[in-house]
C-alpha cells in the first residue's frame, strides 16, 4: 500500500510548499514590527557573536527559531527574504514531521483498524494541514511560533515510536526534541502537562502488569527520555531562575486581570469550541477574519472523527485504546489553555492555540477514512488502492484551490492588510533611502513604536532619525536647521498642528489599495514651520526644560485635551524624562493624571521646542466647576520630578496652570456612586449621599467632604455640626434653578479640641441627621527645646529657623512656630557645592511629610531631619526656604530674600 500512499504524501508536501512559497515577495506585505525585530535578533546571532538563551526584549522571546534564521542569514545574508525562507522551510518540514507523529501515535495506541490504515490516516491529516490557511500564513511571516509544531511533532513522533518499539534510542531522541520544544514559544510551557499524562499512563500500565514492559524497565526508559530533555531545558530554567519577571512578563500582559471588560467564562468556552468550524480568529493579519481552523468540508469530517473518538473511548477494544484516545483529547485541551487564559486582546486566537497541531488534523483524517469504510461496506467494488487515492485527489484539488482563493484573492486583498503589516514603515524607509540629507538636516519620523525595527532593518540613515511616538509630539529643531517630517498613515499628528503645511509637502505616495501611505514635509529652516500659538507662560523645570505655552484644546466625549510648548534649555539629567500633568480641583485634590512620552529625554537637544499633547480621560462622576492643571517633568527610573521655577522666580513642585471651568459629565448624576448612599428626605429636598474619605483626623487636619443633593421646591439652609460646634453653613438652591446640587467642603478641624469621637451631623431647622462618627486625635506639641549646635535665627515670619546641625550624615533643622497658619507649606533644602551648584535637594513638608505646617500651633518647636545619600565632603553650604505647593508663593525674610544660605565651614560639631 505504500506505493499508493507515498505519491499522495509527496503531493501533499508539494501543495504545502507551493502555498507557502508562491508570491512570498508580495505577501505578507510590508515588514511588521515582530518579524522586523526578529531580523535584528537573528543578525546579532549570525554576525555579532550573540549567543542568547532567551531574549528579554519585546516582552520576551524564545530563541530556537532565531538560531535557525541566523544559519540562513549566514548562507544568504540578512534580509526579509532570508527570514521568510527560514519560516517557510520550517513550515514544510513540519508537515513531514506531522505525518511521522500521527502515524506513530496511531500505531502506538493499538486502535483496531485495517491494514495500512495508519499510512492513509497520516496522509489525509497532512493534506488538511498542507492547505490549512492558518499554518500557511504563519509559515510565511517569519515568527518564532512556526517552530513549535515542528518540535512538538518530532518529540511526540519519537515518543509514540518508543512506546511501540521500546528502544532506548527512540526515548533519547524524543527527550532531545522535548527539551528543544521549550525554546520555541511561550505556549510550549504547557507541553509538560501532556507528557505528564502520557508518562502517568505508561507507569500505571506497568504497575498494573498490563503494560508491555516491567515497572523497572519503564523507570529506565523515563531516564533515557528525561535526562536529555532536562539538560537542554536547564540553561533556560537557570535564566528564568535569575530573571523570574521574564518568565511571567508576557503571560501577565495577556491574562485576565479581573476587570469587567474581560470575557465571561461562557464566552471563552463557546469561542473556543466554535473556533474549529464555526467562527475563528478575527485578526486580519493572521487569518481571513472569522474563518475557523477548518473549512466546511474538513469541519464535517472533524465532527465525524470527534464522534468516533468518543465512541471508542466509551467502548474500548484494546488495552491501550482508551488511554490513547484520551491522550489525543488531553493534548488538544491542554494546548487550548494558553488561548483560554490569554483573553485580554483576542478571542478566539489561532496562534495561541497553535499547539493543538498535529493532533487536531488527525480527527478530520479519521473522519474521511470512516466515511470511506462505511461506503466500501455498501459498495463492494470500492477498493482501497483505487478509491482512496481518488478521494485524496478530490480533496487535494478542492482544498488547495479553495485555500489559494482565500489566501491570494480574499486575505491578500483586505484593504487594511498593508497598514496592519506596517507597510507604511517599509515605504517610508525606501523613501528615505532615495534622499540625500544635508549634514545639519533633522529628520523626525512618527511611529507607534520607538525606533521601529522595520526602519532599523531597511533605512540607510536610521541612526539620524528622531522619533515622534504616536505623533503625540511635534519638535522644532534649533533655528537655521533644515527639517523634514514623515508621518505614516498609522501615526498622524492632530490636524490643528499642521495647518498651513501643504506648500511644504514633498511626498504622499499611495499604498496598493489607494490610501496615502505616508506624508513627508520639508522646511529649509525650522523657522518656516507653521505651528499653533498657545497661551504664553514661563516655568523652568530644574533649569533643563522651560514651559513656554499651554492651552486647553477641548473638553468633549469625557476627555480633556491640552497642548504644551516645551523648550530644552540644558542637557537632561535623566534620559527618560517625560511631561506629566495632573488635573486637580480647587483644593488640589487629584482627579486624573496623564503623561506624554512621545519624545523622550534621551533625544533632547538644547534649543529644541516640543509641542506635546496631553489627554485626560474624565471620570463620569466629575462635577462642573473650576479646575487646574499641574505640570512637571518626571523621570520614572529615578522616581524624581524636576522642581519648577514660577514666572515670578519662586520655587514650586510643579507648574500650576488655570483656573479654568469644566462642564463636567452630562451623566454625573446618572452615574453617581456616593461613598455612603442615604436617600434621606430633608424637608422638600433629598440628601442622596456623601463622600467622607477619612473619618479619623488630627487636630488641625482638613475635613474633605462632599454632599450630594436632589433639590427641593424651595431653597434649603442648614449647617454641618460636630461636637456642638458649627463647621460650615450650607445652602441648597431650589429645584427651579438647580435640580441637583453638590456641596464640596474643605474645612479645617479645630486645633484646640481634645481627642474624642462625636457624630458629624447635618442640621436643617429642627431636623438633625447623624452622618458619621468622626474621630479627632490630639497632636502632641513641644513648647520647649534645646537649640542645636549652630544658631541661625532666620525669621520667615510664621517660622523661625532657630538652629541646625549635621549628625550621622543627616541634616537636622530646628524651627520655632511664631504664628499659626492654615497653609501646608513645603520646605526646600538644597545641598550646594563650592560654586553654589545643587548637589542634592529635597522638597517636602516637615518631617518627610508627616507633620505639615497646618497642624502647628504658635509657640511650638519642631525638629526636622533630612537624610541625603551623598558624599558630604563635597557639600560646602546648604540652602533652605518655604513655598506654597499650590501657588508657588515663597515665604520671605525681612530683607526680601526667599531662602537662607548657610556655610558648613564654621559649623560646630553636634
C-alpha positions in Angstrom: 0.0 0.0 0.0 3.0 2.3 0.5 3.4 2.7 -3.3 -0.1 4.4 -3.2 0.4 6.5 -0.1 3.9 7.7 -1.0 2.8 9.7 -4.1 -0.1 11.1 -2.1 2.3 12.2 0.7 4.5 13.8 -1.9 1.6 15.6 -3.5 0.5 16.9 -0.1 4.0 18.2 0.6 4.2 19.9 -2.8 0.8 21.5 -2.2 2.0 22.7 1.1 5.3 24.0 -0.3 3.6 25.8 -3.2 1.0 27.6 -1.0 3.8 28.7 1.4 6.3 29.8 -1.3 4.2 31.4 -4.0 4.4 35.2 -4.2 6.4 35.3 -1.0 8.0 38.6 -2.0 4.5 40.2 -2.2 2.6 38.6 0.7 2.7 39.3 3.5 3.1 42.9 2.6 5.3 45.4 4.5 7.5 44.4 7.4 5.7 44.3 10.7 7.3 45.1 13.9 7.6 41.5 15.1 9.4 40.0 12.0 11.5 43.1 11.7 12.7 42.7 15.3 13.4 39.1 14.5 15.8 40.1 11.7 17.6 42.3 14.2 17.9 39.5 16.7 18.9 36.9 14.1 21.6 39.3 12.8 23.0 39.6 16.3 23.4 35.8 16.4 24.7 35.5 12.9 27.2 38.3 12.7 27.8 39.8 16.1 28.5 36.7 18.2 25.4 36.9 20.4 24.5 33.5 21.9 21.3 34.1 23.9 19.4 31.6 26.0 16.4 33.9 26.0 15.7 37.4 24.6 14.1 39.6 27.3 13.4 42.4 24.8 10.0 42.9 23.3 8.1 41.1 26.1 10.5 38.1 26.0 11.3 35.7 23.1 12.5 32.1 23.0 15.5 31.6 20.7 15.4 28.3 18.7 13.9 29.9 15.7 16.4 32.8 15.8 19.3 30.3 15.6 17.7 28.7 12.6 17.3 32.1 11.0 20.9 33.0 11.9 22.1 30.0 9.9 20.0 31.1 6.9 21.4 34.6 7.3 25.0 33.2 7.2 24.1 31.4 3.9 22.1 34.1 2.1 22.7 37.3 4.1 20.3 39.2 6.4 17.2 40.1 4.5 13.4 39.8 4.6 13.6 37.0 2.1 16.0 35.0 4.2 13.7 35.4 7.2 10.7 34.3 5.2 12.6 31.4 3.8 13.5 30.2 7.3 9.9 30.2 8.2 8.8 28.5 5.0 11.2 25.7 5.3 10.2 25.2 9.0 6.6 25.0 8.0 7.2 22.5 5.2 9.4 20.3 7.4 6.5 20.4 10.0 4.2 18.7 7.5 6.7 15.8 7.1 7.2 15.6 10.9 3.4 15.7 11.4 3.0 12.7 9.1 5.5 10.8 11.2 3.9 11.8 14.5 0.3 11.0 13.6 1.3 7.6 12.1 3.4 6.7 15.2 0.6 7.8 17.5 -2.0 5.6 15.8 0.3 2.5 15.8 1.3 3.0 19.4 -2.2 3.3 20.6 -3.1 -0.1 19.0 -6.5 1.1 17.9 -8.1 -1.7 15.8 -8.1 -0.7 12.2 -7.5 -2.1 8.7 -4.0 -2.8 7.4 -2.2 0.3 6.2 -4.8 2.5 8.0 -2.0 4.4 9.7 -0.4 5.4 6.4 -3.7 6.7 5.0 -4.6 8.4 8.2 -1.4 10.4 8.3 -1.6 11.1 4.6 -5.0 12.7 4.8 -4.0 14.5 8.0 -1.1 16.3 6.4 -3.2 17.1 3.3 -5.7 19.0 5.6 -2.6 20.5 7.2 -0.9 21.4 3.9 -3.7 23.7 2.8 -4.7 25.0 6.3 -4.8 28.8 6.0 -3.6 29.5 9.5 -0.5 27.4 9.2 0.2 28.8 5.7 0.0 32.4 6.9 2.3 31.7 9.9 4.7 29.8 7.6 5.2 32.9 5.6 5.5 35.5 8.3 8.9 34.7 9.9 7.8 34.5 13.5 9.1 32.0 16.1 5.8 30.4 16.7 6.1 28.4 13.5 8.9 26.3 15.1 6.7 24.9 17.9 4.6 22.4 15.8 7.8 21.1 14.2 9.4 20.3 17.6 6.1 19.0 19.1 5.7 16.7 16.1 9.2 15.3 16.4 9.0 15.0 20.1 5.6 13.2 20.0 6.6 11.1 17.0 9.6 9.6 18.6 7.8 9.3 21.9 5.0 7.2 20.4 7.5 5.3 18.3 9.4 4.5 21.6 6.1 3.3 23.2 5.8 0.9 20.3 9.4 -0.3 19.9 10.6 0.2 23.5 14.0 1.1 22.1 16.2 3.3 24.2 17.4 5.4 21.3 13.8 6.5 20.5 13.3 7.6 24.1 16.6 9.5 23.9 15.7 11.3 20.6 12.2 12.1 22.0 13.8 13.7 25.1 16.1 15.8 22.9 13.3 17.2 20.8 11.2 17.7 24.0 13.9 19.8 25.5 14.2 21.9 22.4 10.4 22.5 22.4 10.9 24.7 25.5 12.9 27.0 23.3 10.2 27.6 20.7 7.3 29.6 22.1 5.6 30.5 25.4 2.6 28.2 24.9 5.0 25.2 24.7 5.3 25.6 28.5 2.1 23.5 28.8 3.6 20.6 27.0 4.9 19.0 30.3 1.3 18.6 31.3 0.7 16.5 28.2 3.8 14.5 28.8 2.9 14.1 32.5 -0.4 12.5 31.4 1.4 10.2 28.9 4.0 9.0 31.4 1.4 8.6 34.2 -0.5 6.2 31.9 2.7 4.2 31.0 3.7 3.9 34.6 0.1 2.9 35.6 0.1 0.2 33.0 3.5 -1.2 34.0 2.5 -1.1 37.7 -0.8 -3.0 37.0 1.1 -5.5 34.9 -0.9 -4.6 31.7 2.0 -2.7 30.0 4.5 -4.0 27.6 7.4 -3.8 30.0 8.0 -4.0 33.7 8.0 -1.1 36.1 11.8 -1.2 36.4 12.2 -1.0 32.7 9.8 1.8 32.5 11.8 3.8 35.0 14.9 3.2 33.0 13.1 4.4 29.9 12.0 7.5 31.7 15.6 8.4 32.5 16.6 7.9 28.8 13.8 10.4 28.0 14.1 12.9 30.9 17.9 13.4 31.2 18.5 14.9 27.7 15.2 16.9 28.0 16.3 18.4 31.3 19.8 19.1 30.2 18.5 21.1 27.2 15.9 22.9 29.3 18.4 23.6 32.1 20.0 26.7 30.7 16.6 28.3 30.1 15.4 27.3 33.5 18.5 28.8 35.1 17.9 32.0 33.1 14.3 32.2 34.4 15.5 31.5 38.0 17.8 34.5 37.7 15.2 36.6 35.9 11.8 35.5 37.1 10.0 38.5 35.7 10.9 37.4 32.2 9.1 34.1 32.8 5.8 35.8 33.7 6.1 39.0 31.7 4.1 38.1 28.5 1.6 35.9 30.4 0.8 38.8 32.8 0.2 41.1 29.9 -2.4 38.8 28.3 -4.1 37.1 31.2 -7.5 38.2 32.5 -7.0 40.9 35.1 -10.3 40.8 36.9 -12.0 43.8 35.4 -15.4 43.8 33.9 -14.1 44.1 30.3 -12.7 40.5 30.4 -14.9 38.0 28.6 -17.0 35.7 30.7 -16.1 32.0 31.1 -19.1 31.1 28.9 -17.8 33.4 26.2 -14.4 31.8 26.4 -15.7 28.3 26.2 -18.1 28.9 23.3 -15.5 30.9 21.4 -13.0 28.0 21.9 -15.4 25.3 20.7 -16.7 27.4 17.8 -13.1 28.2 16.6 -12.7 24.8 14.9 -15.5 25.1 12.3 -17.9 28.0 13.2 -16.0 31.3 13.8 -12.3 31.7 14.0 -9.8 34.4 14.8 -10.9 37.9 13.8 -7.4 39.4 13.4 -6.8 40.1 9.7 -3.0 39.8 9.9 -3.1 36.1 10.7 -6.5 35.0 9.3 -9.2 35.7 6.9 -11.3 37.4 9.7 -13.7 34.9 11.2 -12.5 31.9 9.2 -12.4 28.8 11.5 -9.5 26.5 11.9 -11.1 24.0 9.5 -13.2 24.8 6.4 -16.7 23.3 5.9 -15.6 20.0 4.4 -12.7 19.4 6.9 -15.1 20.6 9.7 -17.7 18.0 8.8 -15.0 15.2 8.8 -13.7 16.6 12.0 -17.1 16.1 13.7 -17.2 12.5 12.5 -13.7 12.0 13.9 -14.8 13.6 17.2 -17.8 11.3 17.5 -15.7 8.2 16.6 -13.2 9.1 19.3 -15.9 9.5 21.9 -17.5 6.1 20.9 -14.2 4.3 21.1 -13.3 5.8 24.5 -16.7 4.6 25.8 -16.3 1.2 24.1 -12.6 0.4 24.1 -11.5 -2.8 22.2 -7.8 -2.9 23.3 -5.7 -2.4 26.4 -4.2 0.9 25.3 -7.1 2.2 23.2 -8.9 4.3 25.8 -5.7 5.7 27.2 -4.6 6.5 23.6 -7.7 8.4 22.6 -7.9 10.2 25.9 -4.3 11.2 25.3 -5.5 12.7 22.0 -8.0 14.9 23.8 -5.7 15.7 26.7 -3.3 17.0 24.1 -5.9 19.2 22.4 -7.5 20.5 25.6 -4.2 21.4 27.3 -2.9 23.3 24.3 -6.1 25.3 24.2 -5.4 26.5 27.7 -3.0 29.3 26.6 -5.7 30.8 24.4 -8.4 30.5 27.1 -6.2 32.3 29.6 -4.8 35.0 27.3 -8.1 36.7 26.6 -7.3 40.4 27.1 -6.9 41.3 23.4 -8.0 38.5 21.1 -10.6 35.7 21.3 -10.5 33.2 19.7 -6.9 33.1 18.8 -5.5 30.6 16.3 -1.9 31.3 17.1 -2.3 30.9 20.8 -3.8 27.5 20.2 -1.1 26.5 17.8 0.0 23.6 19.9 -3.1 21.6 19.0 -1.1 20.6 15.9 -0.5 17.9 14.8 -3.3 16.1 16.7 -6.1 18.4 15.5 -5.6 17.2 11.9 -5.9 13.5 12.9 -9.6 13.9 13.6 -10.8 15.0 10.1 -8.5 12.5 8.6 -10.1 9.8 10.7 -13.5 11.0 9.7 -12.6 10.7 6.0 -11.5 7.1 6.4 -14.5 6.2 8.5 -16.8 7.5 5.7 -14.8 5.6 3.1 -15.1 2.4 5.3 -18.8 2.9 5.5 -19.1 3.3 1.7 -16.8 0.4 1.0 -19.1 -1.9 3.1 -22.1 -0.8 1.0 -20.3 -0.8 -2.4 -18.1 -3.9 -2.6 -16.4 -2.7 -5.8 -14.7 0.1 -3.8 -11.0 -1.0 -3.4 -8.6 0.9 -1.2 -5.8 1.1 -3.7 -8.0 2.9 -6.2 -10.7 4.8 -4.3 -8.5 6.2 -1.5 -6.0 7.8 -4.0 -9.0 9.2 -5.9 -10.6 10.5 -2.8 -7.3 12.1 -1.8 -7.1 13.7 -5.3 -10.5 15.2 -5.0 -9.8 16.6 -1.5 -6.4 17.8 -2.6 -7.7 19.6 -5.7 -10.8 21.1 -3.9 -8.9 22.1 -0.8 -5.9 23.6 -2.5 -8.0 25.7 -4.9 -10.2 26.9 -2.1 -7.2 27.9 0.0 -5.4 29.6 -2.9 -8.5 31.7 -3.5 -8.9 32.5 0.2 -5.2 33.4 0.6 -4.3 35.2 -2.6 -7.7 36.7 -3.5 -9.5 37.3 -0.2 -6.9 37.6 2.5 -4.3 39.4 0.4 -6.8 42.0 -0.9 -8.1 43.1 2.5 -7.9 46.9 2.5 -6.3 47.2 5.9 -3.6 44.5 5.4 -0.9 46.8 4.2 -1.2 49.1 7.2 -1.7 46.2 9.7 1.6 44.8 8.5 3.4 48.1 8.9 3.8 48.5 5.1 3.9 52.3 5.6 7.2 52.0 7.5 8.7 49.9 4.7 7.6 52.5 2.2 8.9 55.3 4.4 12.3 53.6 4.7 12.5 53.1 0.9 11.7 56.8 0.5 14.4 57.8 3.0 16.9 55.7 1.0 16.2 57.9 -2.1 17.2 61.1 -0.2 20.5 62.9 0.1 20.3 64.6 3.5 22.2 67.7 4.3 24.7 67.5 7.2 22.6 69.7 9.5 19.2 68.4 8.4 17.0 66.9 11.1 14.6 64.1 10.2 11.6 63.4 12.5 9.7 60.1 11.9 6.4 59.4 13.7 5.8 55.7 14.7 3.7 53.8 17.2 6.9 52.2 18.4 10.2 53.9 19.4 12.9 53.1 17.0 10.7 50.8 14.9 12.8 47.7 13.9 11.4 47.7 10.3 13.1 51.1 9.8 16.2 49.8 11.5 16.4 46.9 9.0 15.6 48.9 5.9 16.6 52.6 6.3 20.2 53.6 5.4 20.1 56.7 7.6 18.4 55.0 10.5 20.9 56.5 13.1 19.9 60.1 12.1 16.2 59.7 12.7 14.5 61.3 15.7 11.3 59.6 16.8 7.9 61.1 17.5 6.0 58.3 19.2 2.4 58.0 18.1 2.8 61.6 16.6 1.7 62.9 20.0 4.6 65.4 19.9 5.9 67.8 17.3 9.5 69.0 17.6 11.1 72.2 16.2 14.9 71.9 15.9 17.3 74.7 16.6 16.9 77.7 14.3 18.5 77.7 10.8 18.4 73.9 10.7 16.6 72.2 7.7 14.0 69.9 9.0 12.0 67.0 7.5 8.9 65.3 9.0 7.5 61.9 7.9 4.1 60.9 9.2 2.9 57.3 8.2 -0.8 56.7 7.8 -0.9 54.9 11.2 0.6 57.8 13.1 -0.8 61.2 12.1 -0.4 64.4 14.2 -3.5 66.4 15.3 -4.9 68.2 12.3 -4.6 71.6 14.1 -0.9 71.1 14.5 -0.1 71.0 10.7 -2.4 73.8 9.4 -0.5 75.6 6.6 1.9 72.8 5.9 0.6 71.9 2.4 3.1 74.0 0.4 5.9 72.1 2.1 4.6 68.6 1.2 7.3 66.6 -0.7 5.8 63.1 -0.9 2.5 61.4 -0.2 2.7 58.1 -2.1 -0.3 55.7 -2.3 -0.2 52.2 -0.9 -1.6 49.3 -3.1 -5.2 49.8 -2.1 -5.1 53.5 -2.9 -4.8 55.1 0.6 -1.9 57.5 1.2 1.0 55.5 2.7 2.8 58.5 4.4 3.1 62.2 4.3 6.6 63.8 4.0 7.2 67.6 4.6 10.5 69.5 4.3 11.3 73.0 5.5 14.6 74.8 4.6 14.6 76.4 8.1 12.8 75.4 11.3 11.6 79.0 11.5 9.4 78.3 8.4 7.3 75.6 10.2 3.8 76.9 10.8 2.8 75.9 14.4 -0.1 76.7 16.7 0.3 79.5 19.1 -0.7 78.8 22.7 -1.3 80.9 25.8 2.2 82.1 26.8 3.7 81.3 30.2 7.1 80.6 31.6 8.1 78.0 34.1 11.6 76.5 34.3 11.9 72.8 35.3 15.3 72.4 37.0 17.0 74.7 34.5 16.7 71.9 31.9 13.2 72.4 30.4 11.1 75.6 30.1 7.3 75.5 29.7 6.6 78.4 27.4 2.9 77.9 26.5 -0.2 75.9 27.2 -3.8 75.8 26.1 -6.9 73.8 26.7 -7.9 72.5 23.2 -11.3 71.0 24.0 -13.5 69.2 26.5 -15.6 66.6 24.8 -16.6 62.9 25.0 -15.4 62.7 28.6 -11.9 63.9 27.5 -9.9 67.0 28.3 -7.3 67.7 25.6 -4.5 70.2 26.3 -1.3 71.2 24.4 2.1 72.4 25.8 5.2 74.1 24.4 8.4 73.0 26.0 11.9 74.3 25.3 15.1 72.3 26.0 17.5 74.6 27.8 20.1 72.2 29.2 21.1 68.5 28.7 18.7 66.2 30.5 19.9 64.7 33.8 17.8 61.6 33.1 17.1 60.1 29.7 13.6 59.0 30.4 12.2 62.4 31.3 8.5 62.9 30.3 5.9 65.5 30.7 3.4 64.6 33.4 0.2 66.6 34.0 -2.3 66.2 36.9 -5.9 67.5 36.7 -6.8 68.8 40.2 -9.8 70.6 41.7 -9.6 73.9 43.5 -8.4 72.3 46.7 -5.6 70.5 44.9 -7.3 67.1 45.1 -6.1 64.9 42.1 -8.7 63.9 39.6 -6.6 62.2 36.8 -3.0 62.0 35.8 -1.7 61.7 32.2 1.7 61.8 30.6 3.4 62.3 27.3 6.5 60.3 26.4 6.3 60.8 22.7 9.7 62.5 22.6 11.8 61.1 25.4 14.6 62.9 27.2 17.3 60.8 25.5 16.6 62.5 22.2 16.5 66.1 23.5 18.9 68.7 22.1 19.4 72.1 23.5 17.3 74.7 21.7 14.6 72.2 20.5 11.0 73.1 21.1 8.5 70.4 21.8 4.7 70.6 21.2 3.2 67.9 23.4 -0.4 66.8 23.8 -2.0 65.5 27.0 -5.4 63.8 27.0 -7.2 63.4 30.3 -10.0 60.8 30.5 -12.5 62.5 32.7 -14.4 60.3 35.2 -18.1 60.1 34.7 -18.6 61.4 38.3 -16.7 64.7 37.6 -18.9 67.7 38.6 -18.8 71.0 36.8 -16.5 73.5 38.5 -13.1 75.2 38.4 -10.0 73.1 37.9 -6.2 73.4 37.5 -3.5 71.6 35.6 -0.3 70.8 37.4 2.6 70.0 35.0 6.0 68.6 35.8 8.9 66.8 34.2 9.3 63.3 35.7 11.8 60.5 35.4 10.3 57.0 36.0 13.7 55.5 36.5 14.8 58.0 39.2 11.2 58.5 40.5 12.0 62.2 40.6 10.3 65.4 39.5 12.2 68.4 38.3 11.3 71.4 40.6 9.5 74.3 38.9 10.6 77.9 39.0 7.4 80.1 38.5 7.2 83.2 36.3 7.8 85.2 39.5 11.0 83.3 40.2 9.6 81.2 43.0 10.2 77.5 43.6 7.2 75.2 43.3 6.7 71.4 43.0 5.1 71.9 39.6 3.7 74.4 37.2 0.1 75.3 38.1 -2.0 76.3 35.2 -5.5 77.7 35.4 -8.0 78.1 36.8 -10.5 77.1 34.1 -14.0 75.8 34.2 -15.2 72.3 33.1 -18.7 71.5 32.3 -18.4 68.1 34.0 -20.1 65.0 32.8 -23.6 65.1 31.4 -24.1 61.7 33.2 -22.7 63.0 36.5 -26.0 62.4 38.4 -26.9 59.2 36.5 -23.5 57.6 37.2 -23.4 58.9 40.8 -21.9 56.5 43.4 -21.5 58.2 46.7 -19.3 56.6 49.2 -22.4 56.4 51.5 -25.9 56.3 50.0 -28.7 57.8 52.1 -31.7 58.8 50.0 -32.7 60.8 53.1 -35.6 63.3 52.8 -34.8 66.7 54.2 -37.9 69.0 54.0 -38.7 69.1 50.3 -35.1 68.1 49.2 -33.4 64.7 49.2 -29.9 64.0 50.5 -28.7 61.4 48.1 -25.4 60.6 50.0 -22.0 61.8 50.9 -18.3 61.1 50.5 -16.1 61.1 53.6 -12.6 59.8 52.6 -11.3 59.9 56.2 -13.3 59.7 59.4 -10.2 59.9 61.7 -8.4 63.3 61.6 -5.7 65.0 63.7 -6.5 68.4 65.3 -5.9 71.0 62.6 -6.3 68.5 59.7 -8.6 69.3 56.8 -12.0 67.7 56.6 -12.8 66.9 52.9 -16.4 66.0 52.3 -19.0 66.0 49.5 -22.7 66.1 50.0 -25.0 65.1 47.1 -28.5 66.7 46.9 -31.6 66.4 44.9 -33.0 69.9 45.2 -36.4 70.6 46.6 -39.2 73.0 45.7 -37.8 75.7 48.0 -34.2 76.7 48.9 -32.8 74.9 51.9 -30.5 76.3 54.6 -28.6 74.2 57.1 -25.3 73.6 58.9 -22.8 70.9 59.4 -22.0 70.3 63.1 -19.6 68.3 65.1 -19.2 68.1 68.9 -21.5 71.0 69.4 -19.7 73.3 67.0 -20.8 74.6 63.6 -18.2 73.6 61.0 -20.0 75.1 57.9 -23.2 76.6 56.8 -24.9 75.0 53.8 -27.4 76.3 51.2 -29.2 74.1 48.7 -30.9 76.0 45.8 -34.5 75.4 44.7 -35.1 72.8 42.0 -36.1 75.5 39.6 -32.6 76.9 39.5 -30.6 73.6 40.0 -32.3 70.2 40.0 -29.2 68.7 41.7 -26.6 70.2 43.9 -23.2 69.2 45.2 -21.5 70.6 48.3 -17.7 70.2 48.2 -16.4 71.0 51.7 -12.8 71.7 52.7 -12.8 72.5 56.4 -10.0 72.7 59.0 -10.7 70.9 62.2 -10.2 72.9 65.4 -6.7 72.6 66.9 -7.8 73.3 70.5 -10.2 70.3 70.8 -9.2 67.3 72.9 -9.3 63.8 71.4 -12.7 62.3 71.0 -15.3 60.7 68.7 -18.5 62.6 68.0 -21.2 62.3 65.4 -20.9 64.5 62.3 -24.4 66.0 62.0 -26.4 67.8 59.3 -28.9 70.1 60.9 -31.8 71.7 58.9 -34.2 73.6 61.1 -35.2 71.1 63.8 -34.2 68.1 61.7 -30.8 66.5 62.7 -29.2 63.8 60.7 -26.2 61.8 62.0 -23.9 61.3 59.1 -20.9 59.5 60.5 -18.8 59.1 63.6 -15.8 61.5 63.2 -12.7 60.9 65.4 -10.3 63.8 66.3 -6.9 62.9 67.6 -4.8 65.3 69.6 -1.5 66.3 68.1 1.4 66.4 70.7 3.2 69.8 70.6 6.6 70.6 72.0 6.9 74.1 73.7 10.5 73.9 74.8 13.6 72.7 73.0 17.4 72.7 73.4 19.0 74.6 70.5 21.1 72.6 68.1 24.8 73.1 67.6 24.6 76.0 65.2 22.3 79.0 65.9 20.8 81.0 62.9 17.7 83.0 63.9 16.4 83.4 60.4 12.9 84.8 60.5 10.4 83.7 57.8 7.5 85.3 59.5 5.4 82.4 60.6 8.5 80.2 61.1 11.9 81.0 62.7 14.9 79.0 61.8 16.5 78.7 65.2 19.4 76.3 64.7 20.8 73.3 62.9 23.5 70.6 62.9 24.8 67.7 60.9 24.9 64.4 62.7 25.4 60.9 61.3 25.3 62.2 57.7 21.9 63.8 58.5 20.9 67.5 58.4 18.7 68.4 61.4 16.8 71.7 61.5 15.0 73.2 64.5 12.1 75.5 63.7 10.1 77.7 66.1 6.4 78.4 65.1 5.7 82.1 65.7 2.2 82.2 64.2 -0.4 79.6 63.2 -1.2 79.1 59.5 -3.8 77.2 57.6 -1.3 76.6 54.8 0.6 73.4 54.3 4.0 74.9 53.4 6.7 72.9 51.7 10.3 73.1 52.8 13.0 73.1 50.2 16.5 72.1 51.3 19.4 72.3 48.8 23.0 71.0 49.4 25.4 73.1 47.5 29.0 72.7 46.3 31.7 75.3 46.3 30.3 77.0 43.2 26.7 77.1 44.6 25.5 74.2 42.4 22.9 72.0 43.8 24.3 68.5 44.7 21.1 67.2 46.1 17.7 68.5 47.2 14.5 67.6 49.0 11.1 69.3 48.7 8.8 68.0 51.4 6.5 69.2 54.2 8.3 68.9 57.5 9.3 65.5 58.9 9.2 63.9 55.5 5.6 65.0 55.1 4.4 63.5 58.4 3.9 66.9 60.2 2.6 69.5 57.8 2.5 73.1 59.0 -1.2 73.4 59.1 -1.0 71.3 62.3 1.5 73.6 64.0 0.5 75.9 66.8 2.1 79.2 67.9 5.0 78.7 70.3 5.9 75.1 69.5 9.3 73.8 68.4 9.7 71.3 65.5 12.8 69.4 64.7 13.0 68.5 61.0 15.6 65.9 59.9 16.8 65.4 56.3 18.8 62.4 55.1 20.8 62.5 51.9 22.8 59.7 50.2 25.7 61.9 49.2 29.4 62.4 49.7 29.2 65.1 52.4 32.8 66.2 51.8 31.6 67.8 48.5 28.9 69.8 50.4 30.1 73.4 51.2 26.8 75.0 52.2 23.1 74.4 52.3 20.0 76.5 51.5 16.5 76.4 53.0 13.2 78.1 52.4 9.5 77.7 52.2 6.9 77.7 49.4 3.2 77.0 48.8 3.0 73.9 46.6 -0.3 75.1 45.0 0.7 78.6 44.0 4.5 78.6 44.2 4.4 81.5 46.6 7.5 81.8 48.9 7.9 82.9 52.4 10.4 85.8 52.6 12.9 87.1 55.1 13.0 90.7 56.3 15.5 91.6 53.6 13.2 90.3 50.9 15.1 87.1 50.1 13.3 83.8 50.0 16.0 81.5 51.3 18.9 81.2 53.7 22.3 80.0 52.6 24.4 78.6 55.4 28.1 77.7 55.1 29.4 74.5 56.6 32.9 75.8 57.1 32.3 77.2 60.5 29.8 74.6 61.7 30.1 73.4 65.3 30.1 69.7 65.9 26.8 68.4 67.5 
